[in-house]
Amino acid sequence: MTTVQPGGGSMVRRILLGSQLRRLREARGITREDAGYAIRASESKISLMELGRVSFKERDVADLLSLYGVDDGGEREALLGLVREANKSGWWHSFNDVLPGWFQTYVGLEEAAALIRTYEVQFIPGLLQSEEYARAVFGQSRPVISEDEVERRVSLRLRRQKLLTEGASPRLWAVIDEAALRRPVGGPEVMRGQVQYLIDVAEQANVVIQVMPFRFGAHAGESGAFTILRFPEQDLADVVYLEQLTSALYLDKRDDVDAYIQVMERLCVDSLTPERTIDLLASILKER
């Protein structure tokens, strides 16, 4: 069994703990139903725990470890310590008033990722939006939200962006469809500021930006926007994030993830190089 090293965000600790519990259960040939019975819970609860989608009770984990034959004191304490770490609230919980539950999971994963690869069609990716552009996007939300809520959402977006400049920053690789650059969100002045912001951010060593140009025609990104998150912990599988209107999908099955990785690789090959992307952004800036 891999030694548990607490690291990253609480969300990743939760997923890591769930992964360890699943491996222990499978090694003993115990069904989810039997595991659930041992802690007075359902098979569904065990499934959610193993996916890291729910909080953990230390007593439940201790009972499961006993069921799975984990008697070594050091190993038990490492896992129980991970429970305590996993249950700590992240900074984003202070934005619960404007942060949907299904998106909290993404922010936690984003916070702990080592590599973020994203493809966007309609809007500039959130981590690369200027303050004015973000305000314009939220101002056009349907249903209409109050000015106070718009400002709270803008503050949340700007707080997320600190991820790229503070601490052990992840690498961000973004492919943006040219449509997002041509769509006049917020008007000409806002778009000028947004395009200049992209040029400036692209100078950071941990940020790569490519544009999929109109002239290429049909391309691999026909399924729409998506994000692939990769983590420094080897025990954690890549996660594909697909956002919907009122919910999101998190895919971590190997076949699903591989399919999206292939699409992303094709998009990166077919899009403008980072250098030519800057040339295009500069030409758009002159047009505006």
N, C-alpha and C positions, 0 to 999 in steps of 0.2 A: 504493500500500500504506500502511496506517495505521502511523504511528510507534509503536514498542513503548515503553510506559511501565511499567516494573516497579512494581507496586502490589498491594495486597490480599495474600491469603495465597498460599502456594506452590501450592496446588491451582488457584487462579485463574490464576496464571502458567503453569501446565502446560496448562490449557485454552486460554488465550490463544495460547500457542506452537503448540499443535496446530492451532488455527484458522488461524493464519498459514501453517503448513506446508501445510494443505489448500488454501488459496487459491493459494499459489504453484504447487502441483502441478497444480491444475485449470487455471490460467492457461497452463501449458505443454502441456496436453493429455496428461499422463503418467498412466498407470493406477497404481492401488495396487500391482498385481502387479509392474510394472516398477520402481516406487520401492522395493519390498521387496527385489527382486533386487539393486539397487544397494547396499544396506547389509547384504546377506547375511541377510535376514529374510523373513518371510512377508507376504502381503497382509493377513492378520489383524493382524499387528504394526503395520503402517502405519495401519490403521483405528483401533486402540487408541491409537496415538500422536496421531492427529488429533483424537481425542475427549478427550485429556488423561487417559487412564485408566491410563497406565503412566509410569514414570520415563524420562528421556531420557539417552542417552549423547552427550556433546559431539561425539565423532567421527562418530556416525550423523547428527546434525543437520548437521554441516559437509559430509558427503558428499551429503546431500539438497539442501543449498543450492547446491552445485556442479552437481548434476543439474538443478536448477530454474533455473539461469542467474543466481543471485544473486552477482554479482562485486563489487558495491560494498562496500568495506571497512567503512564505517560501518554499513551495513545488516546485514552479516554479524555484526559484533561485537555489535550490539544484540540480535540473535536468540540468539547464543551466550551472551551475558551472561544472557539470560532463562533459558537452560538451567541455568546455575549457580544462579540464584535459585530456579527451580522445583524443584530437587533438594534444597533445604534442608528439614530436618524441622520440622514445626510442633510447638507445645507438646503437642498431643494424642498425639504418639508416645510420650510417657512413660507413657501409659495403655494401651499395646499389650496388656498382660496381660488387660484387661477390655474392650477396644474391638475389636469385629469388624472385619475388613478392609473389608467393604462399608459400614460406618458411618463409617469414617475419611474416606471421600470426602465424606460429608455434612458432617461437622464442619469440614472444610477449606473447603467451599463456604459454609457458614453463617458462618464466620469472616470471609469476604471480601464477604459480601452487603451491599447498601445497603438492601434492603427484603426482609423475610421475612413472607410471608402464610401463615397456617396455619389449618387446620380440624381440630378434634379431636372425637371422639365419646365415647370410653370414658374417657380420662384427661385431666387438665389438661396442656396442652403443656409439654414438658420445660423450656423457657426460663422458664416461669411457675410451676414447682413449688416449694413450700416444702421445706426440708431434710427435715422429718419426713414429708411426703407422699411425697417421692422415696424415702426409706428404706422406707416401707411398700410402695410399688410394687415395688421390687427385692426386698423380703423375701418377696413372694408369687410370685416368678419360678418358672417350671417349665422345665427341671428345677431343683430347689432348689439354691441356691448358698450358699457359706459366708458367715459374718458378715463376714469380712475382705473378701471380694469385694463384698458389699453396700456396705460402707463405701467401697471404691475406686470403685464406680460412682456413689455419691452424691457423692464428691469430684469426679469427672469432670463430673457434671451441674452442680454449683455453679460449677466453673471455666468451663463454657460460659456460664453466666448472667452472668459478668463482661462479656461482650460488650455487654450492654445499658447498662453504666454506665462503661466505660472507653474512652478514645480516641474515634475517630470512630464512634460507636455507630450501628448500623443502625436502621431503623424496624421495629418488630414490630407486625403487625396480626393479631390472633388472634380467630377465631370459635370459640366453645366450645359444644357442645351441652349443654343443661341436664342431660342424663343424667350427664355427667361431674361435675357439681356435686352431684347427688343420690346418686351411688354412694358408699357409706361406706367409702372406702379408709382403712385404718388406724384406724377408729373415729371417734366424734363429736369428740373433742378434736383429732385430727389434721385433720379436715375443717374445724373452726372456724378453726384456724390457717391452713389453705390458703385459705379464702374471704377471711379478713382480709388475707392476703398479696396476693391478687389486687386487692383494693381499694387497697392501698398502692402496688403496682406500677403500677396504672393512672394514678397521679398523675404518672408520668414522661412528659415531653413526647414521647418517641419510642415510647411504647407505647399501642396502642389495643386495647381488649378489647370484644367483643360476645358476647352469649349468644343462641343459637337456642333459643327457649322451646318447651316441650312443646306449648303451646296452638296453635302454628302448624300442627302436623300434618306431613304429608309435605312435604319441601322438596328443594332442588337438590342437597344433599349426600348423595344416596342411595348414591354409590359408596364412601363412607367417608372416612377421614382422609387428608389430603394437605398438602403444603407447596410453596409456590412461592417460589423464590429469584430475586431480581433483583440485578444487579451494576452498579457504577459505570462499568465499562468498556463502552463502546458496542459493542465487537466481540463481547461475550459475550452469547449468547442466555439468556433465562430458563430455569431448570431446575425441573421438577416432580419432587418426591421422594415416592415411595410405599414405605412400609416394610412388609415381610412378616415372617413368623416367623423365617426364617433367612437372609434376603437383602433386597435393596431394588432398586427400579427408579428410574432417573434418565432422565426424558424431556426432550428438548430440541428435538424436531421442532416446527416452527411450528404445525402443525395440532393436535398433542397439547396443547401449551402453551396455545394459544388456547381450547381446549375447557375446560381447568381454570380459566383466568382468567374465563371466562364464568360458570362455576359459583360461583367465589369472589365475583364481583360480585353475583350473585343472592343468595348467602348474606348478604352485607353489607347489601343492601337489605332483605331479609326479616327479619333478626335485630333484636333490640332495639338501639336506639342506644347509644352508649357511656354516655350519661348515665342512660338507663333501665336499662342493665346494672348500673351501680353501685347503683341502687335495688333491683334484684332481689338482688344479692349481700348488701346490707345486710339485706334481709328474711330471706334464708336464714340469715344470721348470728344473727338474733334467734330464729328457729325452733330453732336448735341450742343 
